[in-house]
Amino acid sequence: RRRGVVMDGRDIGTVVFPDAELKLFMTADPAVRARRRYDELTAKGQQVTLEEIERNVRERDKADMSRAISPLRQADDAIVLDNSRMTVDEQMEWFVRLFDETTKG
């Protein structure tokens, strides 16, 4: 009600705050997400394969989207951010521009 809250989660925009002023649905291609995770884990010295990471990403997505209670889904009025080909800085620039347009426009 007083605004100014930023939250993240699979059901925040659909269940917890369905009337939120600005909703984002962040996604990326599963292969890209798997590569990011693979790079993160191997940089820490963990022995994993890209194939097993991608399989895990796809299985987790399927489980999250098909769960009976509060499944992962895009709110009808959410704006999609597909960050498959974006740097973190590019994502922040995109978000700040959208936030400014939404809250000041």
ChimeraX attribute file (.defattr): number of C-alpha atoms within 10 A of each C-alpha:
attribute: neighborCount
match mode: 1-to-1
recipient: residues
	/A:1	7
	/A:2	4
	/A:3	7
	/A:4	7
	/A:5	7
	/A:6	9
	/A:7	10
	/A:8	10
	/A:9	10
	/A:10	16
	/A:11	17
	/A:12	17
	/A:13	24
	/A:14	21
	/A:15	12
	/A:16	13
	/A:17	13
	/A:18	14
	/A:19	12
	/A:20	16
	/A:21	13
	/A:22	14
	/A:23	21
	/A:24	16
	/A:25	17
	/A:26	14
	/A:27	13
	/A:28	14
	/A:29	13
	/A:30	17
	/A:31	17
	/A:32	14
	/A:33	18
	/A:34	22
	/A:35	17
	/A:36	13
	/A:37	16
	/A:38	21
	/A:39	15
	/A:40	12
	/A:41	15
	/A:42	13
	/A:43	10
	/A:44	9
	/A:45	9
	/A:46	11
	/A:47	9
	/A:48	12
	/A:49	13
	/A:50	16
	/A:51	13
	/A:52	12
	/A:53	20
	/A:54	19
	/A:55	14
	/A:56	14
	/A:57	17
	/A:58	17
	/A:59	12
	/A:60	12
	/A:61	13
	/A:62	13
	/A:63	13
	/A:64	16
	/A:65	16
	/A:66	13
	/A:67	10
	/A:68	8
	/A:69	9
	/A:70	15
	/A:71	16
	/A:72	18
	/A:73	14
	/A:74	19
	/A:75	17
	/A:76	10
	/A:77	16
	/A:78	16
	/A:79	14
	/A:80	13
	/A:81	15
	/A:82	13
	/A:83	16
	/A:84	14
	/A:85	11
	/A:86	13
	/A:87	10
	/A:88	10
	/A:89	9
	/A:90	12
	/A:91	15
	/A:92	12
	/A:93	12
	/A:94	13
	/A:95	14
	/A:96	12
	/A:97	11
	/A:98	16
	/A:99	13
	/A:100	10
	/A:101	10
	/A:102	11
	/A:103	9
	/A:104	7
	/A:105	7
